[in-house]
Amino acid sequence: MTTFFSVLVLASSLSLIVSVVLQEGSEQGMGTLAGGSADSLWGKSRGTSREDMLKRITVVSAVIFIISTLVLAAK
């Protein structure tokens, strides 16, 4: 069982690194809070763009990484 979780930690960490590196930077930064472009927040179709897919992969990989690391630490 330890080997399974070790492989799961390795796979999730690699996918987490790749998904974070592939994400584009935000040029506007905090400007959207002060009334910047609302198009960057609400204009895109949700869930179908490349950025949304990478964000979803990042979140899922992070959750899998945290859970499997906690399981390994408990043993």
All heavy atoms as TSV, in Angstrom:
chain	resi	resn	atom	element	x	y	z
A	1	MET	N	N	0.821	-1.186	0.000
A	1	MET	CA	C	0.000	0.000	0.000
A	1	MET	C	C	0.871	1.258	0.000
A	1	MET	O	O	0.493	2.261	-0.587
A	1	MET	CB	C	-0.912	-0.045	1.237
A	1	MET	CG	C	-2.038	0.923	1.156
A	1	MET	SD	S	-3.103	0.603	-0.226
A	1	MET	CE	C	-4.676	0.721	0.522
A	2	THR	N	N	2.002	1.187	0.658
A	2	THR	CA	C	2.904	2.334	0.686
A	2	THR	C	C	3.434	2.637	-0.708
A	2	THR	O	O	3.577	3.810	-1.079
A	2	THR	CB	C	4.075	2.055	1.654
A	2	THR	OG1	O	3.536	1.750	2.935
A	2	THR	CG2	C	4.982	3.247	1.772
A	3	THR	N	N	3.704	1.583	-1.471
A	3	THR	CA	C	4.198	1.786	-2.833
A	3	THR	C	C	3.149	2.479	-3.695
A	3	THR	O	O	3.478	3.370	-4.484
A	3	THR	CB	C	4.573	0.428	-3.471
A	3	THR	OG1	O	5.500	-0.234	-2.619
A	3	THR	CG2	C	5.179	0.616	-4.836
A	4	PHE	N	N	1.897	2.104	-3.539
A	4	PHE	CA	C	0.820	2.722	-4.301
A	4	PHE	C	C	0.741	4.217	-4.024
A	4	PHE	O	O	0.651	5.033	-4.939
A	4	PHE	CB	C	-0.521	2.052	-3.980
A	4	PHE	CG	C	-1.702	2.762	-4.570
A	4	PHE	CD1	C	-1.952	2.712	-5.932
A	4	PHE	CD2	C	-2.560	3.492	-3.752
A	4	PHE	CE1	C	-3.037	3.377	-6.480
A	4	PHE	CE2	C	-3.646	4.160	-4.294
A	4	PHE	CZ	C	-3.884	4.099	-5.661
A	5	PHE	N	N	0.775	4.586	-2.742
A	5	PHE	CA	C	0.684	6.004	-2.393
A	5	PHE	C	C	1.954	6.761	-2.779
A	5	PHE	O	O	1.888	7.948	-3.100
A	5	PHE	CB	C	0.354	6.180	-0.916
A	5	PHE	CG	C	-1.093	5.937	-0.614
A	5	PHE	CD1	C	-1.489	4.810	0.077
A	5	PHE	CD2	C	-2.067	6.822	-1.027
A	5	PHE	CE1	C	-2.820	4.574	0.343
A	5	PHE	CE2	C	-3.405	6.609	-0.770
A	5	PHE	CZ	C	-3.781	5.474	-0.078
A	6	SER	N	N	3.091	6.099	-2.768
A	6	SER	CA	C	4.328	6.753	-3.215
A	6	SER	C	C	4.270	7.067	-4.706
A	6	SER	O	O	4.669	8.151	-5.140
A	6	SER	CB	C	5.535	5.864	-2.921
A	6	SER	OG	O	5.691	5.672	-1.547
A	7	VAL	N	N	3.754	6.136	-5.487
A	7	VAL	CA	C	3.591	6.367	-6.928
A	7	VAL	C	C	2.544	7.448	-7.164
A	7	VAL	O	O	2.703	8.296	-8.055
A	7	VAL	CB	C	3.212	5.045	-7.645
A	7	VAL	CG1	C	2.820	5.283	-9.088
A	7	VAL	CG2	C	4.368	4.062	-7.558
A	8	LEU	N	N	1.490	7.464	-6.365
A	8	LEU	CA	C	0.450	8.487	-6.481
A	8	LEU	C	C	1.002	9.876	-6.154
A	8	LEU	O	O	0.681	10.853	-6.848
A	8	LEU	CB	C	-0.711	8.137	-5.552
A	8	LEU	CG	C	-2.031	8.851	-5.788
A	8	LEU	CD1	C	-2.541	8.577	-7.194
A	8	LEU	CD2	C	-3.047	8.397	-4.762
A	9	VAL	N	N	1.855	9.974	-5.155
A	9	VAL	CA	C	2.499	11.254	-4.824
A	9	VAL	C	C	3.394	11.703	-5.969
A	9	VAL	O	O	3.383	12.881	-6.360
A	9	VAL	CB	C	3.299	11.143	-3.506
A	9	VAL	CG1	C	4.228	12.329	-3.329
A	9	VAL	CG2	C	2.377	11.036	-2.327
A	10	LEU	N	N	4.147	10.791	-6.538
A	10	LEU	CA	C	5.036	11.124	-7.655
A	10	LEU	C	C	4.241	11.602	-8.867
A	10	LEU	O	O	4.555	12.649	-9.458
A	10	LEU	CB	C	5.892	9.912	-8.030
A	10	LEU	CG	C	6.820	10.097	-9.218
A	10	LEU	CD1	C	7.914	11.105	-8.875
A	10	LEU	CD2	C	7.414	8.778	-9.637
A	11	ALA	N	N	3.198	10.870	-9.235
A	11	ALA	CA	C	2.402	11.236	-10.412
A	11	ALA	C	C	1.674	12.560	-10.199
A	11	ALA	O	O	1.640	13.417	-11.097
A	11	ALA	CB	C	1.403	10.130	-10.732
A	12	SER	N	N	1.105	12.754	-9.017
A	12	SER	CA	C	0.376	13.998	-8.770
A	12	SER	C	C	1.316	15.188	-8.676
A	12	SER	O	O	0.974	16.285	-9.118
A	12	SER	CB	C	-0.476	13.883	-7.507
A	12	SER	OG	O	0.338	13.704	-6.374
A	13	SER	N	N	2.508	14.987	-8.140
A	13	SER	CA	C	3.453	16.110	-8.069
A	13	SER	C	C	3.943	16.502	-9.455
A	13	SER	O	O	4.078	17.698	-9.756
A	13	SER	CB	C	4.629	15.773	-7.157
A	13	SER	OG	O	5.382	14.706	-7.684
A	14	LEU	N	N	4.181	15.528	-10.315
A	14	LEU	CA	C	4.608	15.844	-11.685
A	14	LEU	C	C	3.498	16.555	-12.463
A	14	LEU	O	O	3.755	17.535	-13.168
A	14	LEU	CB	C	5.044	14.576	-12.412
A	14	LEU	CG	C	6.354	13.963	-11.936
A	14	LEU	CD1	C	6.631	12.660	-12.676
A	14	LEU	CD2	C	7.505	14.931	-12.110
A	15	SER	N	N	2.266	16.092	-12.324
A	15	SER	CA	C	1.166	16.756	-13.027
A	15	SER	C	C	0.907	18.149	-12.450
A	15	SER	O	O	0.548	19.068	-13.195
A	15	SER	CB	C	-0.102	15.912	-12.979
A	15	SER	OG	O	-0.587	15.832	-11.663
A	16	LEU	N	N	1.125	18.321	-11.170
A	16	LEU	CA	C	0.976	19.634	-10.545
A	16	LEU	C	C	2.027	20.606	-11.064
A	16	LEU	O	O	1.712	21.748	-11.413
A	16	LEU	CB	C	1.079	19.496	-9.028
A	16	LEU	CG	C	0.785	20.699	-8.172
A	16	LEU	CD1	C	-0.646	21.160	-8.389
A	16	LEU	CD2	C	1.000	20.366	-6.711
A	17	ILE	N	N	3.254	20.154	-11.165
A	17	ILE	CA	C	4.332	21.007	-11.682
A	17	ILE	C	C	4.063	21.403	-13.122
A	17	ILE	O	O	4.172	22.576	-13.497
A	17	ILE	CB	C	5.692	20.288	-11.549
A	17	ILE	CG1	C	6.082	20.184	-10.082
A	17	ILE	CG2	C	6.770	21.015	-12.343
A	17	ILE	CD1	C	7.264	19.276	-9.826
A	18	VAL	N	N	3.686	20.430	-13.950
A	18	VAL	CA	C	3.450	20.705	-15.373
A	18	VAL	C	C	2.266	21.644	-15.557
A	18	VAL	O	O	2.330	22.597	-16.347
A	18	VAL	CB	C	3.234	19.386	-16.147
A	18	VAL	CG1	C	2.746	19.638	-17.554
A	18	VAL	CG2	C	4.535	18.595	-16.187
A	19	SER	N	N	1.193	21.427	-14.807
A	19	SER	CA	C	0.010	22.280	-14.982
A	19	SER	C	C	0.272	23.706	-14.514
A	19	SER	O	O	-0.254	24.655	-15.101
A	19	SER	CB	C	-1.197	21.685	-14.257
A	19	SER	OG	O	-0.986	21.662	-12.867
A	20	VAL	N	N	1.076	23.890	-13.486
A	20	VAL	CA	C	1.397	25.241	-13.026
A	20	VAL	C	C	2.309	25.946	-14.019
A	20	VAL	O	O	2.128	27.129	-14.323
A	20	VAL	CB	C	2.030	25.200	-11.615
A	20	VAL	CG1	C	2.645	26.536	-11.248
A	20	VAL	CG2	C	0.998	24.805	-10.585
A	21	VAL	N	N	3.267	25.225	-14.566
A	21	VAL	CA	C	4.195	25.832	-15.523
A	21	VAL	C	C	3.484	26.231	-16.816
A	21	VAL	O	O	3.805	27.254	-17.417
A	21	VAL	CB	C	5.373	24.864	-15.805
A	21	VAL	CG1	C	6.196	25.317	-16.989
A	21	VAL	CG2	C	6.250	24.735	-14.571
A	22	LEU	N	N	2.488	25.464	-17.246
A	22	LEU	CA	C	1.791	25.746	-18.496
A	22	LEU	C	C	0.776	26.878	-18.394
A	22	LEU	O	O	0.328	27.401	-19.412
A	22	LEU	CB	C	1.085	24.492	-19.006
A	22	LEU	CG	C	1.996	23.394	-19.544
A	22	LEU	CD1	C	1.173	22.176	-19.950
A	22	LEU	CD2	C	2.813	23.888	-20.715
A	23	GLN	N	N	0.419	27.271	-17.182
A	23	GLN	CA	C	-0.566	28.344	-17.027
A	23	GLN	C	C	0.045	29.686	-17.412
A	23	GLN	O	O	1.215	29.941	-17.170
A	23	GLN	CB	C	-1.079	28.412	-15.591
A	23	GLN	CG	C	-1.975	27.278	-15.241
A	23	GLN	CD	C	-2.504	27.379	-13.835
A	23	GLN	OE1	O	-2.307	28.365	-13.155
A	23	GLN	NE2	N	-3.174	26.327	-13.391
A	24	GLU	N	N	-0.795	30.524	-18.000
A	24	GLU	CA	C	-0.342	31.848	-18.406
A	24	GLU	C	C	-0.405	32.800	-17.223
A	24	GLU	O	O	-1.245	32.672	-16.350
A	24	GLU	CB	C	-1.222	32.380	-19.527
A	24	GLU	CG	C	-1.104	31.580	-20.802
A	24	GLU	CD	C	-1.998	32.116	-21.892
A	24	GLU	OE1	O	-2.550	33.215	-21.712
A	24	GLU	OE2	O	-2.135	31.441	-22.900
A	25	GLY	N	N	0.477	33.791	-17.243
A	25	GLY	CA	C	0.489	34.786	-16.184
A	25	GLY	C	C	-0.634	35.787	-16.361
A	25	GLY	O	O	-1.187	35.959	-17.444
A	26	SER	N	N	-0.970	36.456	-15.298
A	26	SER	CA	C	-2.014	37.473	-15.339
A	26	SER	C	C	-1.354	38.832	-15.516
A	26	SER	O	O	-0.620	39.285	-14.651
A	26	SER	CB	C	-2.825	37.433	-14.056
A	26	SER	OG	O	-3.741	38.484	-14.039
A	27	GLU	N	N	-1.617	39.480	-16.639
A	27	GLU	CA	C	-0.988	40.768	-16.908
A	27	GLU	C	C	-1.625	41.883	-16.094
A	27	GLU	O	O	-0.985	42.857	-15.742
A	27	GLU	CB	C	-1.072	41.126	-18.394
A	27	GLU	CG	C	-0.217	40.247	-19.284
A	27	GLU	CD	C	-0.967	39.031	-19.778
A	27	GLU	OE1	O	-2.209	39.055	-19.788
A	27	GLU	OE2	O	-0.305	38.041	-20.118
A	28	GLN	N	N	-2.917	41.765	-15.800
A	28	GLN	CA	C	-3.614	42.835	-15.118
A	28	GLN	C	C	-3.395	42.805	-13.617
A	28	GLN	O	O	-3.446	43.835	-12.967
A	28	GLN	CB	C	-5.102	42.766	-15.417
A	28	GLN	CG	C	-5.397	43.054	-16.861
A	28	GLN	CD	C	-6.871	42.980	-17.135
A	28	GLN	OE1	O	-7.644	42.573	-16.281
A	28	GLN	NE2	N	-7.270	43.376	-18.322
A	29	GLY	N	N	-3.171	41.671	-13.056
A	29	GLY	CA	C	-2.923	41.573	-11.632
A	29	GLY	C	C	-4.095	42.043	-10.800
A	29	GLY	O	O	-5.217	41.611	-10.973
A	30	MET	N	N	-3.853	42.960	-9.887
A	30	MET	CA	C	-4.881	43.456	-8.985
A	30	MET	C	C	-5.766	44.511	-9.643
A	30	MET	O	O	-6.674	45.036	-9.022
A	30	MET	CB	C	-4.234	44.048	-7.732
A	30	MET	CG	C	-3.475	43.037	-6.905
A	30	MET	SD	S	-4.557	41.844	-6.131
A	30	MET	CE	C	-5.149	42.819	-4.773
A	31	GLY	N	N	-5.520	44.822	-10.901
A	31	GLY	CA	C	-6.301	45.842	-11.591
A	31	GLY	C	C	-7.763	45.482	-11.752
A	31	GLY	O	O	-8.607	46.364	-11.858
A	32	THR	N	N	-8.095	44.207	-11.769
A	32	THR	CA	C	-9.495	43.806	-11.904
A	32	THR	C	C	-10.290	44.119	-10.648
A	32	THR	O	O	-11.496	44.293	-10.708
A	32	THR	CB	C	-9.612	42.306	-12.210
A	32	THR	OG1	O	-8.963	41.566	-11.185
A	32	THR	CG2	C	-8.996	41.975	-13.547
A	33	LEU	N	N	-9.629	44.216	-9.509
A	33	LEU	CA	C	-10.331	44.560	-8.275
A	33	LEU	C	C	-10.733	46.031	-8.238
A	33	LEU	O	O	-11.727	46.397	-7.632
A	33	LEU	CB	C	-9.458	44.247	-7.055
A	33	LEU	CG	C	-9.165	42.780	-6.801
A	33	LEU	CD1	C	-8.236	42.636	-5.611
A	33	LEU	CD2	C	-10.437	42.012	-6.560
A	34	ALA	N	N	-9.955	46.885	-8.885
A	34	ALA	CA	C	-10.212	48.325	-8.852
A	34	ALA	C	C	-11.045	48.775	-10.046
A	34	ALA	O	O	-11.012	49.935	-10.426
A	34	ALA	CB	C	-8.893	49.073	-8.814
A	35	GLY	N	N	-11.758	47.868	-10.657
A	35	GLY	CA	C	-12.626	48.242	-11.771
A	35	GLY	C	C	-11.975	48.104	-13.115
A	35	GLY	O	O	-12.319	48.811	-14.047
A	36	GLY	N	N	-11.029	47.194	-13.212
A	36	GLY	CA	C	-10.382	46.949	-14.491
A	36	GLY	C	C	-11.305	46.225	-15.440
A	36	GLY	O	O	-12.525	46.380	-15.401
A	37	SER	N	N	-10.777	45.401	-16.253
A	37	SER	CA	C	-11.556	44.706	-17.268
A	37	SER	C	C	-12.427	43.622	-16.639
A	37	SER	O	O	-11.927	42.680	-16.044
A	37	SER	CB	C	-10.598	44.074	-18.278
A	37	SER	OG	O	-11.305	43.257	-19.169
A	38	ALA	N	N	-13.712	43.762	-16.794
A	38	ALA	CA	C	-14.632	42.737	-16.293
A	38	ALA	C	C	-14.674	41.541	-17.231
A	38	ALA	O	O	-15.113	40.471	-16.855
A	38	ALA	CB	C	-16.022	43.322	-16.136
A	39	ASP	N	N	-14.199	41.751	-18.455
A	39	ASP	CA	C	-14.201	40.671	-19.433
A	39	ASP	C	C	-13.293	39.520	-18.991
A	39	ASP	O	O	-13.567	38.375	-19.280
A	39	ASP	CB	C	-13.749	41.209	-20.792
A	39	ASP	CG	C	-13.842	40.176	-21.881
A	39	ASP	OD1	O	-14.887	39.486	-21.940
A	39	ASP	OD2	O	-12.882	40.048	-22.665
A	40	SER	N	N	-12.223	39.846	-18.277
A	40	SER	CA	C	-11.318	38.797	-17.840
A	40	SER	C	C	-11.939	37.932	-16.752
A	40	SER	O	O	-11.531	36.806	-16.549
A	40	SER	CB	C	-10.009	39.403	-17.327
A	40	SER	OG	O	-10.261	40.185	-16.184
A	41	LEU	N	N	-12.935	38.462	-16.034
A	41	LEU	CA	C	-13.579	37.676	-14.982
A	41	LEU	C	C	-14.820	36.940	-15.465
A	41	LEU	O	O	-15.038	35.799	-15.121
A	41	LEU	CB	C	-13.962	38.595	-13.815
A	41	LEU	CG	C	-12.810	39.197	-13.027
A	41	LEU	CD1	C	-13.346	40.152	-11.977
A	41	LEU	CD2	C	-11.996	38.109	-12.375
A	42	TRP	N	N	-15.660	37.590	-16.268
A	42	TRP	CA	C	-16.955	37.017	-16.595
A	42	TRP	C	C	-17.175	36.783	-18.086
A	42	TRP	O	O	-18.148	36.163	-18.469
A	42	TRP	CB	C	-18.079	37.913	-16.085
A	42	TRP	CG	C	-17.946	38.244	-14.643
A	42	TRP	CD1	C	-17.615	39.445	-14.113
A	42	TRP	CD2	C	-18.124	37.364	-13.542
A	42	TRP	NE1	N	-17.574	39.367	-12.745
A	42	TRP	CE2	C	-17.891	38.097	-12.373
A	42	TRP	CE3	C	-18.459	36.017	-13.434
A	42	TRP	CZ2	C	-17.974	37.535	-11.109
A	42	TRP	CZ3	C	-18.554	35.465	-12.168
A	42	TRP	CH2	C	-18.312	36.212	-11.035
A	43	GLY	N	N	-16.298	37.286	-18.938
A	43	GLY	CA	C	-16.559	37.252	-20.367
A	43	GLY	C	C	-16.321	35.923	-21.045
A	43	GLY	O	O	-16.938	35.613	-22.043
A	44	LYS	N	N	-15.435	35.119	-20.536
A	44	LYS	CA	C	-15.109	33.856	-21.201
A	44	LYS	C	C	-16.162	32.805	-20.895
A	44	LYS	O	O	-16.829	32.847	-19.880
A	44	LYS	CB	C	-13.754	33.348	-20.720
A	44	LYS	CG	C	-12.603	34.212	-21.133
A	44	LYS	CD	C	-11.317	33.605	-20.669
A	44	LYS	CE	C	-10.140	34.473	-21.052
A	44	LYS	NZ	N	-8.881	33.930	-20.599
A	45	SER	N	N	-16.279	31.862	-21.796
A	45	SER	CA	C	-17.184	30.752	-21.521
A	45	SER	C	C	-16.529	29.857	-20.474
A	45	SER	O	O	-15.397	29.425	-20.621
A	45	SER	CB	C	-17.475	29.972	-22.797
A	45	SER	OG	O	-16.283	29.492	-23.360
A	46	ARG	N	N	-17.242	29.611	-19.407
A	46	ARG	CA	C	-16.698	28.881	-18.261
A	46	ARG	C	C	-16.469	27.405	-18.587
A	46	ARG	O	O	-17.322	26.748	-19.164
A	46	ARG	CB	C	-17.668	28.973	-17.090
A	46	ARG	CG	C	-17.732	30.340	-16.508
A	46	ARG	CD	C	-16.878	30.366	-15.310
A	46	ARG	NE	N	-16.869	31.669	-14.685
A	46	ARG	CZ	C	-15.805	32.122	-14.088
A	46	ARG	NH1	N	-14.734	31.412	-14.056
A	46	ARG	NH2	N	-15.827	33.299	-13.515
A	47	GLY	N	N	-15.307	26.896	-18.200
A	47	GLY	CA	C	-15.041	25.473	-18.272
A	47	GLY	C	C	-14.584	24.943	-19.606
A	47	GLY	O	O	-14.272	23.772	-19.711
A	48	THR	N	N	-14.534	25.753	-20.640
A	48	THR	CA	C	-14.173	25.216	-21.942
A	48	THR	C	C	-12.814	25.717	-22.427
A	48	THR	O	O	-12.281	25.164	-23.369
A	48	THR	CB	C	-15.234	25.588	-22.996
A	48	THR	OG1	O	-15.357	27.010	-23.048
A	48	THR	CG2	C	-16.573	24.970	-22.656
A	49	SER	N	N	-12.269	26.725	-21.803
A	49	SER	CA	C	-11.001	27.258	-22.279
A	49	SER	C	C	-9.834	26.442	-21.731
A	49	SER	O	O	-9.963	25.666	-20.782
A	49	SER	CB	C	-10.858	28.729	-21.877
A	49	SER	OG	O	-10.732	28.838	-20.483
A	50	ARG	N	N	-8.696	26.639	-22.335
A	50	ARG	CA	C	-7.474	25.936	-21.936
A	50	ARG	C	C	-7.073	26.321	-20.514
A	50	ARG	O	O	-6.634	25.484	-19.733
A	50	ARG	CB	C	-6.349	26.279	-22.909
A	50	ARG	CG	C	-5.038	25.627	-22.591
A	50	ARG	CD	C	-4.019	25.927	-23.685
A	50	ARG	NE	N	-2.747	25.378	-23.342
A	50	ARG	CZ	C	-1.694	26.112	-22.988
A	50	ARG	NH1	N	-1.771	27.416	-22.958
A	50	ARG	NH2	N	-0.561	25.538	-22.678
A	51	GLU	N	N	-7.244	27.598	-20.184
A	51	GLU	CA	C	-6.879	28.068	-18.848
A	51	GLU	C	C	-7.733	27.409	-17.769
A	51	GLU	O	O	-7.222	27.033	-16.713
A	51	GLU	CB	C	-7.012	29.593	-18.757
A	51	GLU	CG	C	-6.037	30.359	-19.624
A	51	GLU	CD	C	-6.571	30.583	-21.027
A	51	GLU	OE1	O	-7.786	30.430	-21.233
A	51	GLU	OE2	O	-5.772	30.883	-21.923
A	52	ASP	N	N	-9.027	27.284	-18.037
A	52	ASP	CA	C	-9.912	26.651	-17.063
A	52	ASP	C	C	-9.568	25.176	-16.883
A	52	ASP	O	O	-9.625	24.653	-15.774
A	52	ASP	CB	C	-11.366	26.799	-17.479
A	52	ASP	CG	C	-11.881	28.213	-17.332
A	52	ASP	OD1	O	-11.295	28.966	-16.522
A	52	ASP	OD2	O	-12.829	28.580	-18.025
A	53	MET	N	N	-9.212	24.511	-17.970
A	53	MET	CA	C	-8.829	23.112	-17.875
A	53	MET	C	C	-7.547	22.958	-17.050
A	53	MET	O	O	-7.449	22.065	-16.200
A	53	MET	CB	C	-8.631	22.517	-19.268
A	53	MET	CG	C	-8.319	21.045	-19.248
A	53	MET	SD	S	-8.017	20.357	-20.867
A	53	MET	CE	C	-6.490	21.148	-21.302
A	54	LEU	N	N	-6.571	23.845	-17.268
A	54	LEU	CA	C	-5.331	23.775	-16.501
A	54	LEU	C	C	-5.559	24.088	-15.025
A	54	LEU	O	O	-4.945	23.476	-14.156
A	54	LEU	CB	C	-4.294	24.733	-17.086
A	54	LEU	CG	C	-3.613	24.273	-18.373
A	54	LEU	CD1	C	-2.740	25.374	-18.940
A	54	LEU	CD2	C	-2.796	23.022	-18.123
A	55	LYS	N	N	-6.456	25.017	-14.742
A	55	LYS	CA	C	-6.777	25.323	-13.347
A	55	LYS	C	C	-7.424	24.121	-12.669
A	55	LYS	O	O	-7.119	23.797	-11.518
A	55	LYS	CB	C	-7.704	26.532	-13.263
A	55	LYS	CG	C	-7.018	27.838	-13.542
A	55	LYS	CD	C	-7.999	28.991	-13.472
A	55	LYS	CE	C	-7.356	30.284	-13.919
A	55	LYS	NZ	N	-8.313	31.405	-13.929
A	56	ARG	N	N	-8.317	23.456	-13.381
A	56	ARG	CA	C	-8.985	22.286	-12.822
A	56	ARG	C	C	-7.993	21.152	-12.574
A	56	ARG	O	O	-8.041	20.486	-11.528
A	56	ARG	CB	C	-10.095	21.824	-13.775
A	56	ARG	CG	C	-11.046	20.846	-13.143
A	56	ARG	CD	C	-12.240	20.542	-14.033
A	56	ARG	NE	N	-12.955	21.760	-14.385
A	56	ARG	CZ	C	-13.247	22.123	-15.632
A	56	ARG	NH1	N	-12.880	21.370	-16.639
A	56	ARG	NH2	N	-13.907	23.238	-15.873
A	57	ILE	N	N	-7.074	20.929	-13.521
A	57	ILE	CA	C	-6.045	19.903	-13.352
A	57	ILE	C	C	-5.152	20.235	-12.165
A	57	ILE	O	O	-4.766	19.355	-11.393
A	57	ILE	CB	C	-5.225	19.748	-14.650
A	57	ILE	CG1	C	-6.080	19.116	-15.738
A	57	ILE	CG2	C	-3.969	18.919	-14.418
A	57	ILE	CD1	C	-5.431	19.099	-17.102
A	58	THR	N	N	-4.835	21.516	-11.999
A	58	THR	CA	C	-3.996	21.945	-10.882
A	58	THR	C	C	-4.670	21.668	-9.547
A	58	THR	O	O	-4.045	21.145	-8.618
A	58	THR	CB	C	-3.672	23.448	-11.004
A	58	THR	OG1	O	-3.031	23.680	-12.255
A	58	THR	CG2	C	-2.771	23.898	-9.882
A	59	VAL	N	N	-5.942	21.993	-9.439
A	59	VAL	CA	C	-6.667	21.783	-8.181
A	59	VAL	C	C	-6.790	20.297	-7.866
A	59	VAL	O	O	-6.540	19.868	-6.729
A	59	VAL	CB	C	-8.054	22.459	-8.239
A	59	VAL	CG1	C	-8.921	22.035	-7.075
A	59	VAL	CG2	C	-7.904	23.964	-8.274
A	60	VAL	N	N	-7.145	19.494	-8.848
A	60	VAL	CA	C	-7.300	18.050	-8.627
A	60	VAL	C	C	-5.958	17.424	-8.250
A	60	VAL	O	O	-5.874	16.612	-7.322
A	60	VAL	CB	C	-7.912	17.367	-9.870
A	60	VAL	CG1	C	-7.839	15.863	-9.762
A	60	VAL	CG2	C	-9.346	17.823	-10.056
A	61	SER	N	N	-4.896	17.808	-8.930
A	61	SER	CA	C	-3.565	17.275	-8.616
A	61	SER	C	C	-3.129	17.672	-7.212
A	61	SER	O	O	-2.538	16.865	-6.492
A	61	SER	CB	C	-2.533	17.781	-9.622
A	61	SER	OG	O	-2.828	17.333	-10.911
A	62	ALA	N	N	-3.427	18.900	-6.823
A	62	ALA	CA	C	-3.051	19.355	-5.488
A	62	ALA	C	C	-3.804	18.588	-4.404
A	62	ALA	O	O	-3.220	18.197	-3.385
A	62	ALA	CB	C	-3.300	20.845	-5.354
A	63	VAL	N	N	-5.089	18.350	-4.626
A	63	VAL	CA	C	-5.884	17.611	-3.642
A	63	VAL	C	C	-5.384	16.176	-3.525
A	63	VAL	O	O	-5.216	15.648	-2.417
A	63	VAL	CB	C	-7.385	17.663	-4.009
A	63	VAL	CG1	C	-8.196	16.681	-3.187
A	63	VAL	CG2	C	-7.914	19.073	-3.847
A	64	ILE	N	N	-5.122	15.532	-4.650
A	64	ILE	CA	C	-4.600	14.159	-4.628
A	64	ILE	C	C	-3.244	14.120	-3.946
A	64	ILE	O	O	-2.954	13.222	-3.146
A	64	ILE	CB	C	-4.525	13.587	-6.062
A	64	ILE	CG1	C	-5.928	13.362	-6.602
A	64	ILE	CG2	C	-3.734	12.290	-6.090
A	64	ILE	CD1	C	-5.964	12.990	-8.074
A	65	PHE	N	N	-2.402	15.111	-4.227
A	65	PHE	CA	C	-1.080	15.168	-3.621
A	65	PHE	C	C	-1.176	15.317	-2.100
A	65	PHE	O	O	-0.501	14.609	-1.347
A	65	PHE	CB	C	-0.285	16.340	-4.217
A	65	PHE	CG	C	1.075	16.518	-3.621
A	65	PHE	CD1	C	2.115	15.705	-4.008
A	65	PHE	CD2	C	1.314	17.502	-2.673
A	65	PHE	CE1	C	3.378	15.861	-3.458
A	65	PHE	CE2	C	2.556	17.667	-2.120
A	65	PHE	CZ	C	3.598	16.848	-2.513
A	66	ILE	N	N	-2.022	16.214	-1.639
A	66	ILE	CA	C	-2.153	16.451	-0.197
A	66	ILE	C	C	-2.704	15.219	0.523
A	66	ILE	O	O	-2.180	14.802	1.557
A	66	ILE	CB	C	-3.032	17.681	0.065
A	66	ILE	CG1	C	-2.289	18.945	-0.358
A	66	ILE	CG2	C	-3.448	17.771	1.528
A	66	ILE	CD1	C	-3.141	20.188	-0.363
A	67	ILE	N	N	-3.738	14.623	-0.043
A	67	ILE	CA	C	-4.349	13.456	0.607
A	67	ILE	C	C	-3.388	12.272	0.649
A	67	ILE	O	O	-3.222	11.623	1.688
A	67	ILE	CB	C	-5.668	13.079	-0.089
A	67	ILE	CG1	C	-6.724	14.145	0.178
A	67	ILE	CG2	C	-6.172	11.712	0.374
A	67	ILE	CD1	C	-7.994	13.972	-0.598
A	68	SER	N	N	-2.712	12.005	-0.465
A	68	SER	CA	C	-1.798	10.869	-0.482
A	68	SER	C	C	-0.568	11.121	0.402
A	68	SER	O	O	-0.045	10.192	1.013
A	68	SER	CB	C	-1.375	10.543	-1.911
A	68	SER	OG	O	-0.790	11.667	-2.526
A	69	THR	N	N	-0.128	12.363	0.510
A	69	THR	CA	C	0.981	12.682	1.398
A	69	THR	C	C	0.582	12.502	2.862
A	69	THR	O	O	1.355	11.984	3.672
A	69	THR	CB	C	1.475	14.120	1.156
A	69	THR	OG1	O	1.854	14.258	-0.216
A	69	THR	CG2	C	2.666	14.450	2.024
A	70	LEU	N	N	-0.641	12.918	3.196
A	70	LEU	CA	C	-1.121	12.724	4.569
A	70	LEU	C	C	-1.273	11.245	4.914
A	70	LEU	O	O	-0.978	10.818	6.042
A	70	LEU	CB	C	-2.438	13.465	4.767
A	70	LEU	CG	C	-2.345	14.983	4.806
A	70	LEU	CD1	C	-3.738	15.598	4.872
A	70	LEU	CD2	C	-1.497	15.442	5.978
A	71	VAL	N	N	-1.714	10.454	3.957
A	71	VAL	CA	C	-1.838	9.015	4.186
A	71	VAL	C	C	-0.458	8.386	4.405
A	71	VAL	O	O	-0.261	7.565	5.296
A	71	VAL	CB	C	-2.582	8.324	3.024
A	71	VAL	CG1	C	-2.482	6.827	3.105
A	71	VAL	CG2	C	-4.028	8.754	3.009
A	72	LEU	N	N	0.519	8.806	3.607
A	72	LEU	CA	C	1.875	8.290	3.776
A	72	LEU	C	C	2.474	8.730	5.104
A	72	LEU	O	O	3.213	7.967	5.745
A	72	LEU	CB	C	2.785	8.745	2.637
A	72	LEU	CG	C	2.714	7.963	1.340
A	72	LEU	CD1	C	3.582	8.603	0.281
A	72	LEU	CD2	C	3.134	6.525	1.566
A	73	ALA	N	N	2.182	9.935	5.539
A	73	ALA	CA	C	2.728	10.428	6.804
A	73	ALA	C	C	2.098	9.723	7.998
A	73	ALA	O	O	2.746	9.593	9.048
A	73	ALA	CB	C	2.502	11.923	6.910
A	74	ALA	N	N	0.871	9.266	7.859
A	74	ALA	CA	C	0.191	8.595	8.953
A	74	ALA	C	C	0.702	7.185	9.168
A	74	ALA	O	O	0.516	6.614	10.254
A	74	ALA	CB	C	-1.313	8.575	8.695
A	75	LYS	N	N	1.347	6.627	8.174
A	75	LYS	CA	C	1.830	5.228	8.303
A	75	LYS	C	C	3.193	5.166	8.904
A	75	LYS	O	O	3.968	5.973	9.001
A	75	LYS	CB	C	1.839	4.555	6.935
A	75	LYS	CG	C	0.453	4.311	6.455
A	75	LYS	CD	C	0.460	3.498	5.224
A	75	LYS	CE	C	-0.980	3.199	4.857
A	75	LYS	NZ	N	-1.125	2.087	4.043
